[in-house]
Amino acid sequence: MAIKTKLSVEFTCGHTDVLDLAHVPAGRRRAHAFGLGKNYVCRKCFRAKGKEELEQKNRQTLLDAQTFAQEHDLDELTGTEKQIAWATRVRYEVLSEIVDSDETEAQQTQAQDVLEAAKALTHSGWWLDNCTDDDLTVDDLVELILTAESEPSQDRIETENPF
């Protein structure tokens, strides 16, 4: 008779799951299964907890972003509900990084200029299209914001092709 590789594990959350423990040496499988059950929660509860923590973090970041926007007199963003929520977080992260990075008086003045320029950028799409690249430095972000157009270009060429 072969030694079982799949064992039933009762987790601390109360759920029971059958796990394949073939990677564990045969003499340690039962102890390993017992240790997993005693020290961990099941996958479903783990994912739910992770999702809940992520949602809580997103809610807190959005509240911080709204407070930052009120403190600096930034206008509401336009776009879809999802775009506005994401762009509000992006705008907050970008502008707070710029404001926090000012060390000299010239950089403080530049940060104030960036905040003034950011007031005109109310289109969510602009923040999402231009400021979500992780490779951008603070100087790049400053340049992007200071040289941005407040309205999307109306010079788009429309074609007659319906496809």
C-alpha positions, 0 to 999 in steps of 0.5 A, a space after each residue: 500500500 502506498 503512502 497517501 500524498 493527498 491529506 485533509 487539512 483543517 485550517 485555523 479558520 475552520 475550513 477543511 481542504 485536501 492538499 497534495 503534499 507529494 513534495 513533502 517526504 513521506 515520513 513528514 506528511 502528517 506532521 506537515 499537514 497538521 502544522 499547516 492546519 494549526 498555523 494557516 488559514 485556507 486559500 479562500 480566507 487568505 484571498 478574501 483577507 488580502 482583497 479586504 486589506 487592499 480595498 481598505 488601503 485603496 479607500 484610505 489612499 483615496 481619502 488622503 487624495 481628496 484631503 490633499 486636493 482640498 488643501 491645495 484647492 484642486 478641482 474635481 477630475 472628469 471622466 468615468 467613475 473608475 477613471 476618476 478614482 484611479 486618476 485621483 490616486 495617481 494625481 495625489 501620488 505624483 503631486 505629493 511626491 513633487 511637493 515632498 521632494 522640494 528641498 531648496 527655495 527654487 524647488 519650493 517655487 517650482 512645486 507651487 508652479 506645478 500645483 498651479 498648473 495641475 489645477 488646470 488638468 482636470 481630465 482623468 485621462 491625462 493623469 492616467 496616460 502620462 503619469 502612471 509610468 514607474 520610470 518617471 523621475 520627479 523632474 520628468 513629472 514636473 516637466 510633464 505637468 508644466 508643459 501639459 495642455 489643459 484640454 485634449 487636442 481638438 485637432 484630431 483627424 476623423 476618417 470616413 472609414 466606419 471600421 
